Amino acid sequence: EAGGMDYFCEQVQQKDVGRRMQVGQELLEYLSDPARSPDVEQDQQRLDKVIDELTGWVNSSNFKVALLGLDVLGAFVDRLSGRFKSYIGTVLLPLIDRMGDAKDQVREQAQNLILKLMHEAAPPMYIWERLAVGFKHKNYRSREGVCLCLIATLNIYGAQPLVLSKLVPHLCTVFGDSNSQVRDAAILAIVEVYRHVGEKVRLDLTKRGIPPGR
């Protein structure tokens, strides 16, 4: 019988793709109806286990499973709000990986979930302090994705909640990236920073030895 976190804790461990697709849908419905799911937070260890398993889904090589994992984690963020903060460390690295996915849809959904975390689970800078490792990711698409995510963050929140002086050095590093898409995204991100804070950023770049022509 589909119902109750004990059931889901067991079912999310399934490796069969068809079963995962079914369980994921059941879990989405379950989470969307608080009256039906009063036990989501009753057992902390059980909740930890479910979130851990779903993080594994996000890492799946099957893009449908990865997308469903992103969806279900998003439903948990909606449901838990600020109480999801303790899971940010667990989910963020797989999300950075997925921002480097070959499929547009997966990249987009990973970024959307990161932005949702900023909106509902923790302040933007809290997320960015953990997201900045993505600027050094081995996958060029992930490095590009982190730059694009910074642009999206600035568009939504402005510069106020961010400590840009901590992020600009990372952008300066990717200015010299071996991949042209990453370099372009870094430049777009700096333009966005400039739009929000003006000349300060130009001075900062000069101090960091970026040639005036750049």
Salt bridges, closest charged atoms under 4 A:
ASP6 OD1 - ARG46 NH1 3.03
ASP39 OD2 - ARG46 NH2 3.90
GLU41 OE1 - ARG83 NE 2.62
GLU53 OE2 - LYS49 NZ 2.90
ASP78 OD1 - LYS116 NZ 2.72
ASP97 OD1 - HIS137 NE2 2.57
ASP101 OD1 - ARG98 NH2 3.34
ASP104 OD1 - ARG107 NH2 2.56
GLU120 OE2 - LYS116 NZ 3.85
GLU129 OE1 - ARG130 NH1 3.84
GLU129 OE2 - LYS166 NZ 3.12
ASP177 OD2 - ARG143 NE 2.67
GLU192 OE2 - ARG195 NH2 2.70
GLU192 OE2 - HIS196 NE2 3.39
GLU199 OE1 - ARG202 NE 3.01
ASP204 OD1 - ARG208 NE 3.44
